[in-house]
Amino acid sequence: MNVELFEQTRLHVPSVPQLVNMLSRRVRQLNAGMRPYIKPEKGDERIDIAMREIVSGKMTAEIGFFSTTDKARVADETP
């Protein structure tokens, strides 16, 4: 893992738990055969590819906040 690239990635996703979730999900997708959104550099590991995707703006995070009443309302509206 490229430490400098990780620091750049943290500038785009300041929440470390959110960043870990994004990276682990994307690495699993790459391991399953999905194509990268960017052209990998020679010697890149899959984690490096995922971090480069975030730094280049190809991946973003959305954080949603729900109260318990919102979750109940959504559950009631689901068919």
C-alpha positions as CSV (number, residue, x, y, z in Angstrom):
1,M,0.0,0.0,0.0
2,N,1.3,3.4,-1.0
3,V,1.3,5.6,2.2
4,E,1.5,8.9,0.2
5,L,-1.5,7.9,-1.8
6,F,-3.4,6.9,1.4
7,E,-2.8,10.4,2.8
8,Q,-4.1,12.0,-0.4
9,T,-7.2,9.7,-0.2
10,R,-7.8,10.9,3.4
11,L,-8.1,14.4,2.1
12,H,-11.1,13.3,-0.1
13,V,-12.7,11.1,2.6
14,P,-11.8,12.4,6.0
15,S,-13.7,9.7,7.9
16,V,-11.4,6.8,8.3
17,P,-14.2,4.2,9.0
18,Q,-16.0,5.4,5.8
19,L,-12.7,5.3,3.9
20,V,-12.0,1.7,5.0
21,N,-15.5,0.6,4.0
22,M,-15.1,2.2,0.6
23,L,-11.7,0.7,0.0
24,S,-12.6,-2.8,1.1
25,R,-15.8,-2.8,-1.0
26,R,-14.0,-1.6,-4.1
27,V,-11.1,-4.1,-3.6
28,R,-13.6,-6.9,-3.4
29,Q,-15.2,-5.7,-6.6
30,L,-11.8,-5.6,-8.3
31,N,-11.0,-9.1,-7.0
32,A,-14.3,-10.3,-8.4
33,G,-13.3,-9.1,-11.9
34,M,-14.7,-5.6,-12.2
35,R,-12.7,-3.3,-14.4
36,P,-10.9,-0.3,-12.8
37,Y,-12.3,3.1,-13.4
38,I,-8.8,4.4,-14.1
39,K,-5.7,3.0,-15.9
40,P,-3.6,1.2,-13.3
41,E,0.1,2.2,-13.0
42,K,2.7,-0.6,-13.3
43,G,3.0,-2.4,-10.0
44,D,-0.2,-1.1,-8.5
45,E,-2.0,-3.4,-6.1
46,R,-5.8,-3.4,-6.0
47,I,-5.8,-1.2,-2.9
48,D,-3.7,1.3,-4.8
49,I,-6.1,1.3,-7.7
50,A,-9.1,1.9,-5.4
51,M,-7.3,4.8,-3.7
52,R,-6.4,6.3,-7.1
53,E,-10.0,6.1,-8.1
54,I,-11.0,8.1,-5.0
55,V,-8.3,10.7,-5.5
56,S,-9.2,11.1,-9.2
57,G,-12.9,11.7,-8.3
58,K,-14.2,8.5,-9.9
59,M,-15.6,7.3,-6.5
60,T,-17.3,9.5,-3.9
61,A,-19.0,8.8,-0.6
62,E,-22.5,9.8,0.5
63,I,-23.4,9.7,4.1
64,G,-27.0,9.5,5.1
65,F,-28.3,10.1,8.6
66,F,-31.6,8.6,9.7
67,S,-33.4,8.8,12.9
68,T,-35.3,5.8,14.2
69,T,-38.6,7.4,13.1
70,D,-37.2,7.8,9.6
71,K,-36.3,4.1,9.4
72,A,-39.7,3.1,10.6
73,R,-41.4,5.4,8.0
74,V,-39.2,3.9,5.2
75,A,-40.1,0.4,6.4
76,D,-43.8,1.2,6.4
77,E,-43.6,2.6,2.8
78,T,-41.8,-0.5,1.4
79,P,-44.2,-2.8,-0.4
